[in-house]
Amino acid sequence: MGETFGKDKTLVRYQNAYQPSSVYIAQQWATLAKDDLTGLGELEALEPPQAFQCLDNGNEPVFTAIQAIQGEGSSSPYINGYPYITDEQFFVQGVVSAVSTGINQGFYLQALEDDHNPLTSNGLYVYTQSNPSIAAGDVVCVRGQIQEFYGQTQLKLNEQDWVKQGEQTAPVATQVEVLASDENFEQTLERYEGMLVNLPQA
């Protein structure tokens, strides 16, 4: 049997969670001990977490390119085996190409600049663990851990560590091209992982 939700806990919603939601979003709630009445009836019961800022210890971050994260192989060069996730967190910047609101909640990020290397993908999936208020064409800064998840390279956010920085034209679909060096079609698709694409006609 799975864990009983909320058992022996007190859940208090943060004041900055303004939008009602039928889905439980962990980042919007503080977890206290059982029967903890702290702040009950008070207007300012708990301090909400500080909003994410695209800063590294107060300084402009060094961004890691999406193409560098993807690498030229079948997995990210930053992953060296189990548990298939980095300890370090990385700052990444890009433009949103699509948003996923299903079981896997997050968005697809495309590099702002093409490295013109046909062996590296310009796209990356960002797993947010909650439905992001974001749209295609939004330019964002994110911070997370690089992870290989069932064969897909992604950036996993532990909190709502992303912020919109602007807008631009949403990415258009890239035509998938099969290279002579591709051993199979899976290798072809690996070069476009996380990107918005058009598949070649059979």
LOKEFI-241138 format. One record per residue (C-alpha): x, y, z; residue in one letter. Coordinates in steps of 0.05 Angstrom, whole numbers, always signed. Each point is the difference from the previous one (the first is absolute). Layout:
% residues N
<site><x>X</x><y>Y</y><z>Z</z><rest>a</rest></site>
...
***
This chain:
% residues 202
<site><x>+0</x><y>+0</y><z>+0</z><rest>m</rest></site>
<site><x>+24</x><y>+70</y><z>-15</z><rest>g</rest></site>
<site><x>+12</x><y>+55</y><z>+52</z><rest>e</rest></site>
<site><x>-63</x><y>+31</y><z>+29</z><rest>t</rest></site>
<site><x>+0</x><y>+73</y><z>-22</z><rest>f</rest></site>
<site><x>+7</x><y>+50</y><z>+56</z><rest>g</rest></site>
<site><x>+3</x><y>-52</y><z>+56</z><rest>k</rest></site>
<site><x>+26</x><y>+27</y><z>+66</z><rest>d</rest></site>
<site><x>+17</x><y>+67</y><z>-32</z><rest>k</rest></site>
<site><x>-28</x><y>+71</y><z>+0</z><rest>t</rest></site>
<site><x>-1</x><y>+34</y><z>-68</z><rest>l</rest></site>
<site><x>+0</x><y>+77</y><z>-2</z><rest>v</rest></site>
<site><x>-5</x><y>+35</y><z>-67</z><rest>r</rest></site>
<site><x>+49</x><y>+56</y><z>-15</z><rest>y</rest></site>
<site><x>-29</x><y>+69</y><z>-10</z><rest>q</rest></site>
<site><x>+31</x><y>+8</y><z>-68</z><rest>n</rest></site>
<site><x>-41</x><y>-59</y><z>-28</z><rest>a</rest></site>
<site><x>-53</x><y>+47</y><z>-28</z><rest>y</rest></site>
<site><x>-30</x><y>-44</y><z>-55</z><rest>q</rest></site>
<site><x>-48</x><y>-55</y><z>+22</z><rest>p</rest></site>
<site><x>+18</x><y>-70</y><z>-25</z><rest>s</rest></site>
<site><x>-32</x><y>-68</y><z>+1</z><rest>s</rest></site>
<site><x>+69</x><y>-32</y><z>-2</z><rest>v</rest></site>
<site><x>+46</x><y>-4</y><z>+61</z><rest>y</rest></site>
<site><x>+63</x><y>+41</y><z>-14</z><rest>i</rest></site>
<site><x>+51</x><y>-13</y><z>+55</z><rest>a</rest></site>
<site><x>+36</x><y>+66</y><z>-9</z><rest>q</rest></site>
<site><x>-63</x><y>+37</y><z>+21</z><rest>q</rest></site>
<site><x>-6</x><y>-34</y><z>+68</z><rest>w</rest></site>
<site><x>+40</x><y>-2</y><z>+64</z><rest>a</rest></site>
<site><x>+2</x><y>-66</y><z>+37</z><rest>t</rest></site>
<site><x>-4</x><y>+5</y><z>+76</z><rest>l</rest></site>
<site><x>-5</x><y>-51</y><z>+55</z><rest>a</rest></site>
<site><x>-65</x><y>-35</y><z>+17</z><rest>k</rest></site>
<site><x>-51</x><y>+47</y><z>+32</z><rest>d</rest></site>
<site><x>+47</x><y>+59</y><z>-5</z><rest>d</rest></site>
<site><x>-44</x><y>+63</y><z>+4</z><rest>l</rest></site>
<site><x>+55</x><y>+50</y><z>-15</z><rest>t</rest></site>
<site><x>-29</x><y>+61</y><z>-33</z><rest>g</rest></site>
<site><x>-72</x><y>-22</y><z>+5</z><rest>l</rest></site>
<site><x>-45</x><y>+61</y><z>-9</z><rest>g</rest></site>
<site><x>+59</x><y>+46</y><z>-15</z><rest>e</rest></site>
<site><x>+3</x><y>+41</y><z>-64</z><rest>l</rest></site>
<site><x>+75</x><y>-12</y><z>-9</z><rest>e</rest></site>
<site><x>+9</x><y>-70</y><z>+28</z><rest>a</rest></site>
<site><x>+60</x><y>-23</y><z>-40</z><rest>l</rest></site>
<site><x>+54</x><y>+33</y><z>-42</z><rest>e</rest></site>
<site><x>-4</x><y>-25</y><z>-71</z><rest>p</rest></site>
<site><x>+63</x><y>-24</y><z>-34</z><rest>p</rest></site>
<site><x>+38</x><y>+53</y><z>-37</z><rest>q</rest></site>
<site><x>-14</x><y>+3</y><z>-74</z><rest>a</rest></site>
<site><x>+54</x><y>-29</y><z>-44</z><rest>f</rest></site>
<site><x>+49</x><y>+50</y><z>-29</z><rest>q</rest></site>
<site><x>+47</x><y>-15</y><z>-57</z><rest>c</rest></site>
<site><x>+61</x><y>+12</y><z>+43</z><rest>l</rest></site>
<site><x>+57</x><y>-43</y><z>+27</z><rest>d</rest></site>
<site><x>+19</x><y>+25</y><z>+69</z><rest>n</rest></site>
<site><x>-24</x><y>+69</y><z>-20</z><rest>g</rest></site>
<site><x>+39</x><y>+1</y><z>-65</z><rest>n</rest></site>
<site><x>-17</x><y>-11</y><z>-73</z><rest>e</rest></site>
<site><x>+1</x><y>-76</y><z>-11</z><rest>p</rest></site>
<site><x>+43</x><y>-38</y><z>-49</z><rest>v</rest></site>
<site><x>-50</x><y>-34</y><z>-47</z><rest>f</rest></site>
<site><x>+13</x><y>-70</y><z>-25</z><rest>t</rest></site>
<site><x>-20</x><y>-8</y><z>-73</z><rest>a</rest></site>
<site><x>-56</x><y>-49</y><z>-16</z><rest>i</rest></site>
<site><x>+44</x><y>-31</y><z>-54</z><rest>q</rest></site>
<site><x>+55</x><y>-13</y><z>+52</z><rest>a</rest></site>
<site><x>-50</x><y>-34</y><z>+46</z><rest>i</rest></site>
<site><x>-26</x><y>-44</y><z>-56</z><rest>q</rest></site>
<site><x>+68</x><y>-18</y><z>-28</z><rest>g</rest></site>
<site><x>+13</x><y>-40</y><z>-63</z><rest>e</rest></site>
<site><x>-15</x><y>-69</y><z>+29</z><rest>g</rest></site>
<site><x>-62</x><y>-37</y><z>+24</z><rest>s</rest></site>
<site><x>+4</x><y>+31</y><z>+69</z><rest>s</rest></site>
<site><x>+25</x><y>+64</y><z>+32</z><rest>s</rest></site>
<site><x>+75</x><y>+5</y><z>+10</z><rest>p</rest></site>
<site><x>-15</x><y>+26</y><z>+70</z><rest>y</rest></site>
<site><x>-29</x><y>-67</y><z>+21</z><rest>i</rest></site>
<site><x>+49</x><y>-53</y><z>+23</z><rest>n</rest></site>
<site><x>-47</x><y>-57</y><z>+18</z><rest>g</rest></site>
<site><x>-48</x><y>-15</y><z>+57</z><rest>y</rest></site>
<site><x>-38</x><y>+37</y><z>+29</z><rest>p</rest></site>
<site><x>-1</x><y>+35</y><z>-68</z><rest>y</rest></site>
<site><x>-7</x><y>+70</y><z>+29</z><rest>i</rest></site>
<site><x>+52</x><y>+53</y><z>+16</z><rest>t</rest></site>
<site><x>+13</x><y>+26</y><z>+71</z><rest>d</rest></site>
<site><x>+16</x><y>+68</y><z>-30</z><rest>e</rest></site>
<site><x>-55</x><y>+47</y><z>-24</z><rest>q</rest></site>
<site><x>+8</x><y>+37</y><z>-66</z><rest>f</rest></site>
<site><x>-27</x><y>+66</y><z>-26</z><rest>f</rest></site>
<site><x>-31</x><y>-5</y><z>-70</z><rest>v</rest></site>
<site><x>-32</x><y>+53</y><z>-43</z><rest>q</rest></site>
<site><x>-45</x><y>-10</y><z>-60</z><rest>g</rest></site>
<site><x>-67</x><y>+11</y><z>-34</z><rest>v</rest></site>
<site><x>-60</x><y>-43</y><z>+15</z><rest>v</rest></site>
<site><x>-23</x><y>-41</y><z>-60</z><rest>s</rest></site>
<site><x>-57</x><y>-40</y><z>+34</z><rest>a</rest></site>
<site><x>-31</x><y>-12</y><z>+68</z><rest>v</rest></site>
<site><x>-19</x><y>-68</y><z>+29</z><rest>s</rest></site>
<site><x>-58</x><y>-1</y><z>+49</z><rest>t</rest></site>
<site><x>-13</x><y>-75</y><z>+2</z><rest>g</rest></site>
<site><x>+30</x><y>-52</y><z>+46</z><rest>i</rest></site>
<site><x>+70</x><y>+28</y><z>-12</z><rest>n</rest></site>
<site><x>-7</x><y>+74</y><z>+14</z><rest>q</rest></site>
<site><x>+51</x><y>+48</y><z>-28</z><rest>g</rest></site>
<site><x>+20</x><y>+34</y><z>-64</z><rest>f</rest></site>
<site><x>+47</x><y>-7</y><z>-59</z><rest>y</rest></site>
<site><x>+56</x><y>+50</y><z>-6</z><rest>l</rest></site>
<site><x>+37</x><y>+17</y><z>-64</z><rest>q</rest></site>
<site><x>+69</x><y>+32</y><z>-4</z><rest>a</rest></site>
<site><x>+1</x><y>+74</y><z>-16</z><rest>l</rest></site>
<site><x>+59</x><y>-12</y><z>-47</z><rest>e</rest></site>
<site><x>+13</x><y>-58</y><z>-47</z><rest>d</rest></site>
<site><x>+69</x><y>-31</y><z>+7</z><rest>d</rest></site>
<site><x>-5</x><y>-27</y><z>-72</z><rest>h</rest></site>
<site><x>+22</x><y>-68</y><z>+23</z><rest>n</rest></site>
<site><x>-46</x><y>-53</y><z>-31</z><rest>p</rest></site>
<site><x>+19</x><y>-50</y><z>+55</z><rest>l</rest></site>
<site><x>-27</x><y>+40</y><z>+59</z><rest>t</rest></site>
<site><x>-72</x><y>+17</y><z>+15</z><rest>s</rest></site>
<site><x>-22</x><y>+72</y><z>+10</z><rest>n</rest></site>
<site><x>-57</x><y>-20</y><z>+46</z><rest>g</rest></site>
<site><x>-8</x><y>-23</y><z>+72</z><rest>l</rest></site>
<site><x>-59</x><y>-23</y><z>+42</z><rest>y</rest></site>
<site><x>-8</x><y>+36</y><z>+67</z><rest>v</rest></site>
<site><x>-37</x><y>-41</y><z>+53</z><rest>y</rest></site>
<site><x>-34</x><y>+49</y><z>+48</z><rest>t</rest></site>
<site><x>-43</x><y>-50</y><z>+40</z><rest>q</rest></site>
<site><x>-59</x><y>+48</y><z>-6</z><rest>s</rest></site>
<site><x>-38</x><y>+36</y><z>-55</z><rest>n</rest></site>
<site><x>+42</x><y>+61</y><z>-19</z><rest>p</rest></site>
<site><x>-33</x><y>+66</y><z>-16</z><rest>s</rest></site>
<site><x>+39</x><y>+9</y><z>-64</z><rest>i</rest></site>
<site><x>-11</x><y>+1</y><z>-75</z><rest>a</rest></site>
<site><x>+37</x><y>-14</y><z>-65</z><rest>a</rest></site>
<site><x>+44</x><y>+59</y><z>-17</z><rest>g</rest></site>
<site><x>+16</x><y>+18</y><z>+72</z><rest>d</rest></site>
<site><x>+75</x><y>+9</y><z>+13</z><rest>v</rest></site>
<site><x>+18</x><y>-30</y><z>+67</z><rest>v</rest></site>
<site><x>+57</x><y>-13</y><z>+47</z><rest>c</rest></site>
<site><x>-2</x><y>-67</y><z>+38</z><rest>v</rest></site>
<site><x>+43</x><y>-35</y><z>+51</z><rest>r</rest></site>
<site><x>-1</x><y>-75</y><z>+11</z><rest>g</rest></site>
<site><x>+35</x><y>-67</y><z>-1</z><rest>q</rest></site>
<site><x>+17</x><y>-36</y><z>-64</z><rest>i</rest></site>
<site><x>-33</x><y>-68</y><z>-1</z><rest>q</rest></site>
<site><x>-7</x><y>-60</y><z>-46</z><rest>e</rest></site>
<site><x>-72</x><y>-23</y><z>+9</z><rest>f</rest></site>
<site><x>-18</x><y>-63</y><z>-38</z><rest>y</rest></site>
<site><x>+46</x><y>+18</y><z>-57</z><rest>g</rest></site>
<site><x>-18</x><y>+74</y><z>-3</z><rest>q</rest></site>
<site><x>+47</x><y>+55</y><z>+20</z><rest>t</rest></site>
<site><x>-36</x><y>+52</y><z>+42</z><rest>q</rest></site>
<site><x>+9</x><y>+55</y><z>+51</z><rest>l</rest></site>
<site><x>-35</x><y>-16</y><z>+65</z><rest>k</rest></site>
<site><x>-21</x><y>+59</y><z>+44</z><rest>l</rest></site>
<site><x>-4</x><y>-12</y><z>+75</z><rest>n</rest></site>
<site><x>-40</x><y>+63</y><z>+12</z><rest>e</rest></site>
<site><x>-33</x><y>+51</y><z>-46</z><rest>q</rest></site>
<site><x>+69</x><y>+22</y><z>-21</z><rest>d</rest></site>
<site><x>-17</x><y>+34</y><z>-65</z><rest>w</rest></site>
<site><x>-17</x><y>+72</y><z>-18</z><rest>v</rest></site>
<site><x>-25</x><y>+33</y><z>-64</z><rest>k</rest></site>
<site><x>+48</x><y>+50</y><z>-28</z><rest>q</rest></site>
<site><x>-35</x><y>+22</y><z>-63</z><rest>g</rest></site>
<site><x>-35</x><y>-23</y><z>-63</z><rest>e</rest></site>
<site><x>+18</x><y>-14</y><z>-72</z><rest>q</rest></site>
<site><x>-28</x><y>-37</y><z>-60</z><rest>t</rest></site>
<site><x>-15</x><y>-72</y><z>+20</z><rest>a</rest></site>
<site><x>+46</x><y>-52</y><z>-32</z><rest>p</rest></site>
<site><x>-24</x><y>-32</y><z>-65</z><rest>v</rest></site>
<site><x>+5</x><y>-74</y><z>-14</z><rest>a</rest></site>
<site><x>+67</x><y>-25</y><z>-27</z><rest>t</rest></site>
<site><x>+0</x><y>-50</y><z>-56</z><rest>q</rest></site>
<site><x>+31</x><y>-66</y><z>+22</z><rest>v</rest></site>
<site><x>+57</x><y>-22</y><z>-46</z><rest>e</rest></site>
<site><x>+30</x><y>-69</y><z>-2</z><rest>v</rest></site>
<site><x>+76</x><y>+1</y><z>-4</z><rest>l</rest></site>
<site><x>+41</x><y>-53</y><z>-34</z><rest>a</rest></site>
<site><x>+36</x><y>-11</y><z>+66</z><rest>s</rest></site>
<site><x>-65</x><y>-18</y><z>+37</z><rest>d</rest></site>
<site><x>+0</x><y>-74</y><z>+16</z><rest>e</rest></site>
<site><x>-76</x><y>+0</y><z>+11</z><rest>n</rest></site>
<site><x>-59</x><y>+47</y><z>+5</z><rest>f</rest></site>
<site><x>+6</x><y>+2</y><z>+76</z><rest>e</rest></site>
<site><x>+68</x><y>+31</y><z>-8</z><rest>q</rest></site>
<site><x>-30</x><y>+50</y><z>-49</z><rest>t</rest></site>
<site><x>-54</x><y>+21</y><z>+50</z><rest>l</rest></site>
<site><x>+52</x><y>+6</y><z>+56</z><rest>e</rest></site>
<site><x>+30</x><y>+59</y><z>-36</z><rest>r</rest></site>
<site><x>-68</x><y>+36</y><z>+5</z><rest>y</rest></site>
<site><x>-18</x><y>-19</y><z>+71</z><rest>e</rest></site>
<site><x>-43</x><y>+53</y><z>+33</z><rest>g</rest></site>
<site><x>-9</x><y>+40</y><z>-64</z><rest>m</rest></site>
<site><x>-63</x><y>+16</y><z>-39</z><rest>l</rest></site>
<site><x>+7</x><y>-39</y><z>-65</z><rest>v</rest></site>
<site><x>-31</x><y>-22</y><z>-65</z><rest>n</rest></site>
<site><x>+12</x><y>-73</y><z>-16</z><rest>l</rest></site>
<site><x>+24</x><y>-19</y><z>-70</z><rest>p</rest></site>
<site><x>-50</x><y>-29</y><z>-48</z><rest>q</rest></site>
<site><x>+5</x><y>-75</y><z>-9</z><rest>a</rest></site>
***
